[in-house]
C-alpha cells in the first residue's frame, strides 16, 4: 500500500486527555483510520531526517528489538537501526 496525499482526509496529532504522549491519527478518505503512538512517529521522523540530511545514504532500516536492559523510562520494545 502506498499512501498519497489524496488518500488522506485529515491527520490529527494530539495529546489525549489523561495522557503524556502525542498520538497521531491518519483518517483516510474511505473512513478507515490508523493511530500511531508518539514513539512510532518519532522513529519514522528519525529515519526520514537521517536519509534526507545525509549526503549519500538512501536507506534507513529500523527493526523491532526487545531490550532486556534499558534506561529508566524507555520502552522494552524499540525500533533500532539495522
Buried (B, 14 or more C-beta within 10 A) or exposed (E): EEEEEEEEEEEEEEEEEEEEEBBBEBBEEEEEEEEBEBBBBBBBEEBEEBEEEEEEEEEBEBEEEEEEEEEEEEEEEBBEEE
